[in-house]
Amino acid sequence: MGIRKADLEDWKQISSLLTQLEYPDTEQFIKDKVETLLMETNEELLVLKKMKRFLL
């Protein structure tokens, strides 16, 4: 288990988690949001990876 900085490809797992929480059509929104956050110098997006699964 470990916390790390998110990378661009993490949008897929984040979108999957939101779909499980019944948020519809999150793919493009999350992809765009992750791209935006990664470009911002005053923002940091972190993910927790546990047993090959992502948690927010």
VEXRORO-530453 format. One record per residue (C-alpha): y negated, z negated, x negated; residue number from 1. Coordinates in nm, 4 decimals, always signed. Layout:
N
{yy: Y	zz: Z	xx: X	n: NUM};
...
***
This chain:
56
{yy: +0.0000	zz: +0.0000	xx: +0.0000	n: 1};
{yy: -0.3429	zz: +0.0811	xx: -0.1285	n: 2};
{yy: -0.6980	zz: +0.1564	xx: -0.0297	n: 3};
{yy: -0.8466	zz: +0.4681	xx: -0.1788	n: 4};
{yy: -1.1361	zz: +0.7038	xx: -0.1305	n: 5};
{yy: -1.0629	zz: +0.9683	xx: +0.1270	n: 6};
{yy: -1.0357	zz: +1.3309	xx: +0.0296	n: 7};
{yy: -1.0896	zz: +1.6419	xx: +0.2375	n: 8};
{yy: -0.7235	zz: +1.6797	xx: +0.3337	n: 9};
{yy: -0.7187	zz: +1.3329	xx: +0.4966	n: 10};
{yy: -0.8825	zz: +1.4755	xx: +0.8099	n: 11};
{yy: -0.5371	zz: +1.5839	xx: +0.9284	n: 12};
{yy: -0.3973	zz: +1.2303	xx: +0.9321	n: 13};
{yy: -0.7160	zz: +1.0848	xx: +1.0790	n: 14};
{yy: -0.7082	zz: +1.3419	xx: +1.3574	n: 15};
{yy: -0.3429	zz: +1.2645	xx: +1.4231	n: 16};
{yy: -0.4206	zz: +0.8934	xx: +1.4568	n: 17};
{yy: -0.7039	zz: +0.9667	xx: +1.7014	n: 18};
{yy: -0.4736	zz: +1.1885	xx: +1.9070	n: 19};
{yy: -0.2262	zz: +0.8997	xx: +1.9289	n: 20};
{yy: -0.5139	zz: +0.6887	xx: +2.0640	n: 21};
{yy: -0.5641	zz: +0.9586	xx: +2.3300	n: 22};
{yy: -0.8845	zz: +1.1074	xx: +2.1925	n: 23};
{yy: -0.8533	zz: +1.4787	xx: +2.2760	n: 24};
{yy: -0.9424	zz: +1.7736	xx: +2.0539	n: 25};
{yy: -1.0430	zz: +1.5848	xx: +1.7414	n: 26};
{yy: -0.9318	zz: +1.8378	xx: +1.4793	n: 27};
{yy: -1.2539	zz: +2.0302	xx: +1.4172	n: 28};
{yy: -1.4793	zz: +1.7293	xx: +1.4790	n: 29};
{yy: -1.2954	zz: +1.5120	xx: +1.2252	n: 30};
{yy: -1.2681	zz: +1.7892	xx: +0.9685	n: 31};
{yy: -1.6446	zz: +1.8464	xx: +0.9884	n: 32};
{yy: -1.7195	zz: +1.4733	xx: +0.9823	n: 33};
{yy: -1.5019	zz: +1.4100	xx: +0.6751	n: 34};
{yy: -1.6676	zz: +1.7018	xx: +0.4941	n: 35};
{yy: -2.0109	zz: +1.5624	xx: +0.5787	n: 36};
{yy: -1.9280	zz: +1.2073	xx: +0.4738	n: 37};
{yy: -1.7760	zz: +1.3193	xx: +0.1445	n: 38};
{yy: -2.0963	zz: +1.5063	xx: +0.0551	n: 39};
{yy: -2.3197	zz: +1.2064	xx: +0.1292	n: 40};
{yy: -2.3931	zz: +0.9937	xx: -0.1767	n: 41};
{yy: -2.4783	zz: +0.6866	xx: +0.0310	n: 42};
{yy: -2.1550	zz: +0.6960	xx: +0.2366	n: 43};
{yy: -1.7997	zz: +0.6078	xx: +0.1443	n: 44};
{yy: -1.4925	zz: +0.6939	xx: +0.3480	n: 45};
{yy: -1.1807	zz: +0.4926	xx: +0.2682	n: 46};
{yy: -0.8211	zz: +0.5195	xx: +0.3827	n: 47};
{yy: -0.5349	zz: +0.2744	xx: +0.3645	n: 48};
{yy: -0.2015	zz: +0.4251	xx: +0.2760	n: 49};
{yy: +0.1012	zz: +0.2152	xx: +0.3606	n: 50};
{yy: +0.4581	zz: +0.3383	xx: +0.3186	n: 51};
{yy: +0.3517	zz: +0.7044	xx: +0.3190	n: 52};
{yy: +0.1502	zz: +0.6551	xx: +0.6383	n: 53};
{yy: -0.2235	zz: +0.6308	xx: +0.6827	n: 54};
{yy: -0.4000	zz: +0.3496	xx: +0.8630	n: 55};
{yy: -0.7689	zz: +0.3256	xx: +0.9471	n: 56};
***
